[in-house]
């Protein structure tokens, strides 16, 4: 009971001290009332509709077409080299891994993989254009279409490489 009485007295004393601190001279502290310069005046002007600017594309149709043509050219090289690789794989299939025929087949697969990476480099260039277009809010329909075309080429190349690797047994 005595501790409770002491606690209540201490709490009362703290409240009295805080109230005394708040009851200071009102001229000593700035007012918290709104001042004239804090009041909003005027209006925001909206630009006329015809003043809006259209964003220029990051690449022309011709530039995007050149990139797709470059990927198609790399795919043609891949297809031409694929015939020789199939012959080398047929000759190397079932041979020991240290045989010349097996080594030739692996070299042909490596050559095809290198040609596939030429197509992937073109895709990287197109991806860079897509990234620039998205940052600048530029039109990207043609870029997306080109990405789709090159990705289709790469998936064909990947399927061929997988098939040839299975055929060789590596």
N, C-alpha and C positions, 0 to 999 in steps of 0.2 A: 504494500500500500504506500509506504513511504517512498519507494523507488518510483512509483507511478506519479506521485505528487511532484517529485523532483523533475521527472521527465516533462510533465505538463508545464512546470514553471520555466524550464529551459526552453521549451517550444514557444511559450508566450514571450519570453525575453527576445528570442530570435525574430519573432514577428514584429515586436516593438522596434527593434533596431532597423529592420528592413523598411518599416513604415516611416521611420524618422529619416532614413536616407532618401526616400521618395518625396518627402515634404520639404525639399530644399527651395531656394529662391527661384521662381519661374523665369526671371530675366537672365539667369545664369546659363540656361540651356536653350538651344534653338528650338523653335516650334516645329512640330511634325506636320503641320497643316500644309496643304498643297500650295506651292508658290506659283506665281504667274507664268514663269518660263516652263513650268512642268505641264501646263495645259496645252493640249494638242490644237494646233490651228492650221488651216490650209487644207489642201487636198492633194492626193497623189494623181498625177496626170498619167493616163494610160496612152500608150502609143497607138496611133491609128492602125487599122487592120492592114492597110497596104504597106506599112513600114516593116512588117515582119519579113525576115530574110529566110530564103530557103538554103539549106545546107548543100554544098556541092559534094558530089560523090568523091571518094578517096581514090578511085581509079576509073578510067574510062572503059567503055565496053570493049574497045580494041585491046587495051592492056590486059583485061581479064581474059579475053579470047586468046591472046598470045600465051598466057599461062596455061590455059586448058590445052592449047595446041602443043605446048612444050611437054605436058604430061602425056598426051596421046603419042607424041614422037618417042618418048621414053618407053611407053608401052609397046610400040612397034619394035623397038630395039629388043625389048624383053622377049617378045614373041619370036623374033628371029633367032635369038640365042637359045630359046627354049627347045627348038628342034635339035640342035647339037647337044644340049644337055640331056635330052631323052635318050639319044643314041649312046652317050657316054654312060648314063645310068644303067641302060640295058646291058652294056658290056661289063660294068662293074658290079652288077647285082650278084650276090652270092659269093663274091670273091673275098679273099682275106683282106683285112684292113691295111696291110702293108703292100698290097699288090699295086702295080702301076695303073690298072684299069679302075680300081676303086679310088685311087688318088685322083685320077683324071675326072671321075664322076664328082668327087667332092669339089674340085676346082671349078667345074661347070656350075655346080650349085652356088658356089661363092660368087661367081660372075653374075648369075641371075639375081642373087640377093643384092649385089652392088647396083645392078640396073634398076631394081625395085626402089632402092634408096634415092635414085635420081627422081623418081616420081614422088617420093615422100618429101623431097626438098621443094618441089613445086607446091605441094600441099602446104608446106610451111609458109611459103610466100603468100598463098591465098589466105591462110589463117591469120597472117599478120595484117593483111588488108581488112579482114573481117573485124579484127580487134580494133584497128584504127577507125573503122566505120562506126562501131558501137560506141567508142569513146566520143566521137564527134557527132553522134546522132545522124550520121549520113545514111543514105539509102544503101541497103545491103542485100537486096533480093538477087541481083546478078552474082554477087560474091558467094552467097549461100548456094546458088545453083551450081556455080563452078566447083565449090567444095564438094557438093554431092557427086558431080561427075568424076572428080579426081579420086574421091574415096571409093567409088565403084571400081575404078581401074586398080587401085591398090588392093581392094578385096579380091579381085580376080588374080592379081599377082600373088597374094598371100595363099590363096587356094592352090594355085599351081605349085608354089614352093613346097607347101605341105604335102601335096600329092607326090611330088618327086622325091622328097625326103623319105616318105613311107615306102616308095618303090625301091629306093636304094637300101632301105633298112637301117638308116642312121638315126 
